Amino acid sequence: MTAQSSRTAGSVSTGSVTLVGGGPGTAELLTIAAVTALQQADVVLFDRLAPNDDLASLAPKATLIDVGKRAGSHPVSQTGIEDLMVEHALSGQRVVRLKGGDPYVFGRGSEEVLACHRNGIAVTVISGVTSAIAVPAAAGIPLTHRGISHAFTVISGHAPLTDNELEGLTLLGSTIVVLMGVGTLPTFSQGLLRHGMPAAMPVAIIERGFSATQRTTVSTLSTVLADAAAAGVRSPAVLVVGEVVRLAFSGDSAAEDLVARAAEFAVSD
């Protein structure tokens, strides 16, 4: 039966879909709205990076379906995920699509919303705490600091950046956060160097944020490839490039020195 014929049959009222941002992987960072949606769910389609260790308790009435993708392994395609959402919603169920981070930050949430719209399904998006901010914070790294960095840029590391993008990041001079960037670290780091970013620019790689095995590897742009290889860095990880990395490890003395050397960026009170 097609989606259209299912809607017009009239035997079952159409359900709903709620896209829930699960944050960086710990249930402690779920919002109240996220917890409420899970408690009311009939079906939960969840990612591997979403907080799923205690999902049976968070969604006690729901059928739980693992649709998580791993590097090189997509047991359920994106189209398949959207089809499952639509199928269960059209059967009258309250569907929660639980995603890691925020649905609209490299989460393909907009594609899933459009799939619902195409099938006449009511859809709600509940924002989540993005790992781009939360994971550096868990490692003690602020993304901005007065007089050091007044902006940050979040990019996806899924695919290599173009020369124009690399040049733009270098010229911008802000903190750079890379999600899913371990695989493209060689082209990324060498590209920034090629476009003039200082070789001594600090780089932090935070693996498995908010887990019991969270680990931070601190390096510089010129040595990060060797240091990452020596440490055996693996995904999932968040990369931070910028002077703010120093603040987590040298504290006030680093801040005072950096502010003195970057006074032109100071923001007046």
C-alpha positions, -999 to +999 in steps of 0.1 A: +000+000+000+014+034-009+017+062+016-012+081-002-036+051-001-027+045+035-037+080+044-070+079+025-080+045+038-093+063+069-089+032+092-060+046+112-053+082+122-019+095+112+006+096+140+035+121+144+073+123+142+095+141+167+132+146+158+151+147+191+186+160+195+202+136+220+233+157+227+268+143+228+259+109+242+251+113+279+215+112+291+224+140+316+224+165+287+190+156+273+166+185+275+133+182+294+115+183+261+136+154+248+129+133+279+091+140+276+091+130+239+108+097+247+084+089+275+055+094+252+070+075+222+056+044+206+086+039+184+122+052+187+146+051+159+180+058+174+216+065+163+247+050+177+260+084+191+227+092+208+223+084+245+210+049+242+225+030+271+193+035+292+169+040+264+146+013+276+140+033+308+138+066+290+112+053+265+094+026+284+065+022+260+084+022+228+097-003+203+134+005+200+150+003+165+187+008+160+194+026+128+229+038+137+255+042+110+292+034+115+322+042+093+319+020+063+287+003+076+252+016+069+229-013+078+199+011+073+203+037+046+191+073+051+162+065+027+155+035+048+154+055+080+130+080+064+108+051+051+106+036+086+096+070+101+069+074+076+056+039+078+052+039+116+037+074+117+012+065+090+001+035+111-008+060+139+022+058+161+042+085+179+077+082+164+108+097+179+139+099+158+167+102+184+198+116+169+232+124+184+240+161+189+215+185+173+193+173+144+201+204+123+239+203+129+252+177+103+224+154+114+204+153+082+175+164+102+161+187+074+160+157+051+139+138+076+116+167+081+110+170+044+102+133+042+075+138+068+061+169+050+059+150+017+037+124+035+015+148+054+029+139+088+031+163+116+068+167+127+085+186+155+122+192+160+136+193+196+171+209+196+199+191+213+232+201+228+257+199+199+290+181+205+307+210+187+303+230+219+298+204+246+328+181+239+354+209+239+339+222+271+342+188+287+379+189+279+381+224+294+384+242+261+363+274+256+356+282+220+357+319+226+376+341+250+377+379+252+408+392+234+417+358+220+389+345+198+356+363+192+341+337+168+341+300+161+334+280+129+320+245+129+327+223+099+321+187+089+351+166+084+333+140+063+348+152+031+380+172+023+375+210+021+382+230-010+411+253-013+387+283-010+373+269+022+407+263+037+419+297+027+387+312+042+392+295+075+428+306+077+419+342+070+390+343+094+413+337+123+386+322+145+385+289+165+378+260+142+357+230+154+357+199+132+331+171+137+338+137+122+373+149+111+397+121+120+396+106+085+403+138+068+428+152+093+458+148+069+442+169+041+427+194+066+459+201+086+481+202+056+457+225+038+456+250+066+494+250+067+495+255+029+473+285+032+494+302+059+481+291+093+510+291+118+526+258+123+525+263+161+488+267+161+474+245+189+452+215+180+432+193+204+415+160+195+389+149+220+379+113+216+347+097+229+334+129+246+315+123+279+323+086+280+344+069+306+372+067+281+372+103+270+407+113+260+423+145+247+454+147+225+470+181+223+494+190+195+502+217+170+491+220+134+526+209+121+529+179+144+493+167+148+495+139+122+524+123+140+509+128+174+475+115+164+492+084+149+513+078+180+482+081+202+461+058+180+434+084+177+401+070+165+366+082+158+343+095+172+363+126+180+360+164+179+389+185+167+396+221+179+421+243+162+429+276+178+447+295+205+419+288+229+432+252+232+460+266+254+435+279+280+426+244+290+461+235+298+479+267+308+450+286+323+453+322+333+490+326+323+481+315+288+452+338+286+473+368+298+500+361+273+476+355+244+456+386+251+488+407+252+498+393+217+463+396+202+452+430+216+438+440+183+410+415+188+401+427+223+364+435+228+357+466+249+334+462+278 
